[in-house]
Amino acid sequence: MDRSKHRMRDRIRAARTCLHPPDLVARSRRIASHTQILLEDQKTVMVYASKPGEVDTMGMIRGFLDRGVRLVVPIIERETRSLRLSRLEDPAVLVPSTFGVPEPIGHELPVDPDEIGAVIVPMLGFDRFGNRLGYGAGYYDRFLGLHPIEVKVGIALACQEFERIPADPFDIPMDWIVTEDGPFRCSSPD
């Protein structure tokens, strides 16, 4: 199964490099708008800070903060292969860190995972059943396995959809997927 996931990751990475930056910006804005509407009742949301080439989450982060949503960002702990959490009050404190991911290093405000109502997860690929293709290190699957957050939302471009993503027993499926075309509730493979 790992080989097929590896091939899928290569295919998606190649497809994403073909997107013109203004196109990615426009699509990211639509994804942010759809996601904010989907999660309008949430008080505390965990969202990743995007790195270049990913769906840009900075507009989403600012939008949530403007609405008074309590925002939480993950910090990658490479040594323990886990995520620790920090409240984010000002996106200006984010600096590129592990794997080039922006993190609030030196400005951390610890958060209890039990306070989070929804999590927004990055994806390289997805299917309609909520299976996601991540970067392969399993950080989010381990985190969500330990902390079952009520609403799990994967965000990606519509072109990142696959008919079926192979899922391992430890892979945590998403409840919702949001693309530039809008959100959809994931269905069961049965």
Number of C-alpha atoms within 10 A of each C-alpha: 9 11 8 11 18 13 11 18 20 12 14 17 16 11 12 17 10 8 12 9 12 9 10 18 17 14 20 24 19 18 26 27 17 19 24 17 10 16 19 12 10 15 16 19 21 25 22 21 26 17 15 9 12 19 26 22 22 18 15 21 25 17 15 23 16 9 11 12 19 17 23 26 27 24 21 20 12 12 6 8 13 17 16 15 19 22 20 25 18 13 15 8 14 17 15 14 13 12 9 11 17 21 25 24 14 9 14 16 14 13 17 11 18 10 14 21 18 19 24 22 19 22 21 24 27 27 20 21 20 25 25 29 25 19 15 13 11 16 19 22 18 16 18 19 13 10 12 15 17 13 16 20 26 24 28 25 22 16 13 21 19 16 9 15 20 15 16 10 5 11 18 20 20 24 19 21 29 23 23 22 12 15 18 15 14 17 13 10 9 4
